[in-house]
């Protein structure tokens, strides 16, 4: 999922530029992401931590994948805004769940080590995602990139759904 998330930073703006999105419009679209995170995170965190973890992770992955997948059909600012709104909802849903799952799976004495390894995986994805996205875009295959993001996130959603994860005292 981190490889999908980090397409937001390089591949998305490159593809938007290729589609004729101006720098001003791009700035507004990225600001939409930040605004939604600030406004919705407090409510989403409360909601997501009430759900069984596997359900929450599956929903988050599904929303993220759908949002990135919508870029394949984007040709207007309105569609880009809708895409960013959907993927941002997925991003917000993931935020409280990933660290909770890592902490829940790790032995108490190794929680810091497990959290560090988890963060390292995100750092690695931050380095690799632009290479993958850039290579696909260089071949003129933006639609393939966004379809691939949708596919990877859909696979992750299915795998999250099958994982036996749940908050303490709650069934998955």
N, C-alpha and C positions, 0 to 999 in steps of 0.2 A: 504494500500500500504506500510505503514511503516513496517508491519509484514513481508512482502515479501522482502523489501529492506534489512532488518537486518538479513536475512538468509545468506547474504554475509559474515558476520563476524564470524559465528560459524559453521553453518550447511555446508556451501560450503567447507571450508577447511577440515572438518571432512569427508565429502563425497569424496573429492578429494584424501585424504589420503587412504581411503578405496579402491579407484580405482587405487592406485599405483602411484599417482603423488608425486614426490619427493619434499622436502622442497625447493630446488633450483628452480624447475619448478613452484611451488606455488608462490614463491617470484617474479618470472618473470611475472606470470599471474596477480598478484595483482599490480605490477608495471605498467602493461599495462593499468589497470583501472586508476591509477593516471596520467599516461602520457596522456591518452585520455581526461581526465577531464581538465588538464592544457591546452592542445592544442586546444580543441574544444569548451570549455565553452564560450569564448568571442563571437564566431560566433553563437553558439546555442542560447545564451541569446538574441541576437538581433533578430534572426529568431523567437524564441518562443514568444517573446513579441509582435510580429506583427500578430501572429495568433489569432483567437478568442480563448479565454481561454478554453472553453470546448473542442475544437478541439485539442489544445495543450496538455491538460491533458489526453485526450483519447489516443493520439499518444504516450505520455510518458508512460502511463500505459501499453499500448500494447507492446511497445518495451521492457519495463522492464519484463513483463510477458513472452514474447517470449524468452528473454535472459535466464531467470531462467528456463523456460521450456526446453530449449535446454540442460540443464545439465542432464536431464533424458536420453539423447542419447550420452552423452560425454563419450568417451573412449580413446580419444587421446588429446594431448596438442593442436592440431589445432582446435578441436571442442570446447575445453574449452576456447581457445582464442577468437573464434568466439562468443561464448556465452557471455563472459565478454564484448566484444565489443558491442554487441547488448544491453545488460542490462545497460552498461555505457551510451549509447546514451539515453536511457530512464531516467537514473539518471540525466544526464545533462539537459534534456528537462524539468524535474520536478523542478529543482533548482530555476529558476526565477518565475515560475508560482504559486507554492504553497503560498509563502508569499504574492504575489500580490492578489491572490484570497481571502485569509483571510483578508487582509486589505480592499479589495473592498466590502466584505460582512459585515464588522464590522462598527458600527456607529463610526464616527471620534473620539469621546471622549473615546471610548473603544477599539481602535485599539491595544494598548499595551497589554491590558488584553486578547484580542482574540489571538494575536501573542503568548503570554505566554501560553495560553491553547493549542494552536497548537503545540508548542514546547514540552509541557508536554506530549501530545499524542505520540510524537516521542520517548521521553524518556521512556515512558511506553512500547512502542513496542520494544525498545531496550532491555528491561528486559524480556519481554514475548517471543519474537521471538526465542531466543536460547532454551527455554524450549520446545516450540512446535517442532522446527526443530530437536532438540536432541532426543526428545521422538520418533518422526517418524523414525529417522535414527537408533535409538537403536533397533527398531523392524525390521531393515533390509529393510526398505521401502523407500530408497532414491528416487526411481522413483516416488513413490506416493507424496513425498514432493515436487519434482519439478513440477509434474503435478498439484498439489494443488496450488503452487505459480502461475503457468500459469493460472489456473482457477480463482483464486482470482483477479489477475491483469486483466484478461479479463472481469470479472464482473465489476471491478472498471472502466475499459475503457468504457464499455457500460453505466454505471451510469454517468460518467463524460460527455459523449456525450449528455445525456438527460438533464443535468443540465443547467439552463438558465444563464450561466456565460459568460461574455464577457468584454473586456477592455472598458473603457469609450469611447463612441463615435463609437463603433464597434459592429456590430451585432454578435450574437453567432451562 
